[in-house]
Amino acid sequence: MIIDLETRRQALHLFSGLFFASIVHLSTTEEGFAFLAICSFLTFVLSSRIKRGKKIPFFSWLVDNTERKGKPPASGVTWYFLGVLSIFVASLYLGIAKEFVVAAMLIVAIGDSICTGLGRKIGRKRLPRTQTKSYEGSVVGFGAAFFGAAFVLKLLLPTTEAMIIAAVGAVVGMLAEAYLTMIDDNLSIPIAAWLAMVVVATLIGAV
């Protein structure tokens, strides 16, 4: 059976995102920062080399088999690590628990991949002012993102507070995915979701 490009893309997006979030979650603060900084640097270097026509074992094959045509090679993962590293540094500066970063990582990993993947298959009614985004995809993506974020935040906060914060993060993440189209969603989703969760957590006294 031949798996189409978009399915391959979203599967890679989902499982790699879960893997990266697990590493950050299980790492110490110093280890998590080092991991994200190294990945940001490596993806930038690899993307630049592939863009110049260099063939890099495995990575070039991955780009050829999962990247949409017409986009800079590996740009999504480069923006992803830049976004996650940015909110990780902001969390360190503000004294915000690492779980908020992991929750944002899960929102982009699970929510974005489910929203896009299933939205293309089951989506019927378009969101206002969008060309390809559907109510069905966004609702399913919200549910998946909410579940992932709440699971992590419940390790840190009481259930009610964790669910409120996760719900807001998931909503904002899916809105960023649908409407901030001028920015790569691998950058906009984690930053928007993290910021929304931190603001709500501050307002309800959870941080």
C-alpha positions as CSV (number, residue, x, y, z in Angstrom):
1,M,0.0,0.0,0.0
2,I,1.4,3.4,-1.0
3,I,1.1,6.1,1.8
4,D,0.5,9.5,0.4
5,L,2.8,12.4,1.1
6,E,0.5,14.3,3.6
7,T,-0.1,11.1,5.7
8,R,3.7,10.5,5.9
9,R,4.2,14.2,6.8
10,Q,1.7,14.2,9.6
11,A,2.8,10.8,11.0
12,L,6.4,12.0,11.2
13,H,5.1,15.3,12.7
14,L,3.2,13.4,15.4
15,F,5.7,10.8,16.4
16,S,8.8,13.0,16.3
17,G,6.9,15.7,18.3
18,L,5.9,13.1,20.9
19,F,9.6,11.9,21.0
20,F,11.0,15.4,21.5
21,A,8.4,16.3,24.1
22,S,9.3,13.1,26.0
23,I,12.9,14.0,26.0
24,V,12.4,17.5,27.3
25,H,9.9,16.2,30.0
26,L,12.3,13.5,31.2
27,S,15.4,15.7,31.2
28,T,16.7,18.1,33.8
29,T,16.4,21.8,33.0
30,E,20.0,22.0,31.9
31,E,19.7,18.9,29.8
32,G,16.5,20.1,28.2
33,F,18.0,23.4,27.3
34,A,21.1,21.7,25.8
35,F,19.0,19.3,23.8
36,L,16.9,22.1,22.3
37,A,19.9,24.3,21.6
38,I,21.8,21.6,19.8
39,C,18.7,20.5,17.8
40,S,18.1,24.1,16.8
41,F,21.7,24.5,15.6
42,L,21.8,21.1,13.8
43,T,18.5,21.6,12.0
44,F,19.5,25.0,10.8
45,V,22.8,23.7,9.5
46,L,21.3,20.6,7.9
47,S,18.5,22.7,6.3
48,S,21.0,25.1,4.9
49,R,23.2,22.4,3.4
50,I,20.3,20.5,1.9
51,K,19.0,23.8,0.4
52,R,22.4,24.3,-1.3
53,G,22.0,20.8,-2.9
54,K,24.2,18.8,-0.5
55,K,23.1,15.2,0.0
56,I,23.1,14.2,3.7
57,P,22.5,10.5,4.5
58,F,19.0,9.8,5.9
59,F,18.1,13.5,6.3
60,S,18.0,14.2,2.6
61,W,15.9,11.0,2.1
62,L,13.6,12.2,4.9
63,V,13.1,15.6,3.3
64,D,12.5,14.1,-0.2
65,N,9.9,11.7,1.2
66,T,8.0,14.0,3.6
67,E,8.5,17.6,2.6
68,R,5.9,19.5,0.6
69,K,7.2,20.7,-2.8
70,G,8.1,24.3,-3.1
71,K,9.0,24.8,0.6
72,P,12.5,25.3,1.9
73,P,13.9,21.9,3.0
74,A,13.4,21.0,6.7
75,S,12.1,24.6,7.4
76,G,9.3,23.3,9.5
77,V,11.5,21.4,12.0
78,T,13.9,24.4,12.1
79,W,11.1,26.8,13.0
80,Y,9.8,24.2,15.5
81,F,13.0,24.0,17.5
82,L,13.5,27.8,17.4
83,G,10.0,28.2,18.8
84,V,10.3,25.6,21.5
85,L,13.8,26.9,22.5
86,S,12.4,30.4,22.7
87,I,9.6,29.4,25.1
88,F,12.0,27.3,27.1
89,V,14.3,30.2,27.6
90,A,11.3,32.5,28.4
91,S,10.2,29.9,31.0
92,L,13.6,29.9,32.6
93,Y,13.7,33.7,32.8
94,L,10.2,33.9,34.2
95,G,10.5,31.0,36.5
96,I,7.7,29.0,34.8
97,A,7.6,25.3,35.2
98,K,9.0,23.2,32.4
99,E,5.6,21.3,32.1
100,F,4.2,24.4,30.3
101,V,6.8,24.0,27.6
102,V,6.1,20.3,27.3
103,A,2.4,21.0,27.1
104,A,2.9,23.5,24.3
105,M,5.1,20.9,22.5
106,L,2.3,18.4,22.7
107,I,-0.2,20.9,21.4
108,V,1.8,21.4,18.2
109,A,2.7,17.7,17.9
110,I,-0.7,16.2,18.5
111,G,-3.1,19.0,17.7
112,D,-1.5,20.2,14.5
113,S,-0.9,16.7,13.1
114,I,-4.4,15.5,13.9
115,C,-6.1,18.8,12.8
116,T,-4.3,18.7,9.5
117,G,-4.3,15.0,8.8
118,L,-8.0,14.3,9.7
119,G,-9.2,17.7,8.6
120,R,-8.1,16.9,5.0
121,K,-10.1,13.6,5.2
122,I,-13.2,14.5,7.1
123,G,-13.4,18.2,6.8
124,R,-16.5,19.5,5.1
125,K,-17.3,23.0,6.5
126,R,-14.5,25.6,6.1
127,L,-13.6,27.9,8.9
128,P,-14.3,31.6,8.1
129,R,-11.6,33.4,6.2
130,T,-9.6,30.3,5.6
131,Q,-8.9,28.3,2.4
132,T,-8.1,24.8,3.7
133,K,-9.0,24.7,7.4
134,S,-12.2,23.1,8.5
135,Y,-14.4,23.1,11.6
136,E,-14.1,19.3,11.8
137,G,-10.3,19.3,11.7
138,S,-10.0,22.1,14.2
139,V,-12.4,20.5,16.7
140,V,-10.7,17.1,16.5
141,G,-7.3,18.9,16.7
142,F,-8.5,20.8,19.8
143,G,-9.6,17.6,21.5
144,A,-6.3,15.8,20.9
145,A,-4.2,18.9,21.9
146,F,-6.3,19.4,25.0
147,F,-5.8,15.7,26.1
148,G,-2.0,15.9,25.6
149,A,-1.6,19.2,27.4
150,A,-3.9,18.3,30.3
151,F,-2.1,15.0,30.8
152,V,1.2,16.8,31.4
153,L,-0.2,19.8,33.4
154,K,-2.0,17.4,35.7
155,L,1.4,16.2,36.9
156,L,2.0,19.8,38.1
157,L,-1.4,21.2,39.0
158,P,-4.8,20.2,40.4
159,T,-7.0,18.6,37.8
160,T,-9.4,21.6,37.4
161,E,-6.6,24.1,36.9
162,A,-4.8,21.8,34.6
163,M,-7.9,21.3,32.4
164,I,-8.7,25.0,32.2
165,I,-5.1,25.9,31.2
166,A,-4.9,23.1,28.7
167,A,-8.2,24.0,27.1
168,V,-7.1,27.6,26.6
169,G,-3.7,26.5,25.2
170,A,-5.4,24.1,22.8
171,V,-7.9,26.7,21.6
172,V,-5.2,29.3,21.0
173,G,-3.0,26.7,19.4
174,M,-5.6,25.7,16.9
175,L,-6.5,29.3,16.2
176,A,-2.8,30.0,15.5
177,E,-2.7,27.0,13.2
178,A,-5.8,28.2,11.3
179,Y,-5.2,31.9,11.1
180,L,-1.6,32.9,11.6
181,T,-0.8,31.6,8.1
182,M,1.9,34.2,7.4
183,I,4.0,32.5,10.1
184,D,5.1,28.9,10.0
185,D,2.8,27.0,12.3
186,N,5.6,25.1,13.8
187,L,6.8,28.4,15.3
188,S,3.4,30.1,15.9
189,I,1.6,27.3,17.6
190,P,4.0,26.5,20.5
191,I,4.6,30.2,21.2
192,A,0.9,31.2,21.1
193,A,-0.2,28.2,23.1
194,W,2.5,28.6,25.8
195,L,1.9,32.3,26.1
196,A,-1.9,31.7,26.5
197,M,-1.4,29.0,29.1
198,V,1.1,31.1,31.1
199,V,-1.3,34.1,31.1
200,V,-4.3,32.0,32.2
201,A,-2.2,30.2,34.8
202,T,-1.1,33.6,36.2
203,L,-4.7,35.0,36.2
204,I,-6.0,32.0,38.2
205,G,-3.0,31.9,40.5
206,A,-1.6,28.6,39.3
207,V,1.9,29.9,38.9
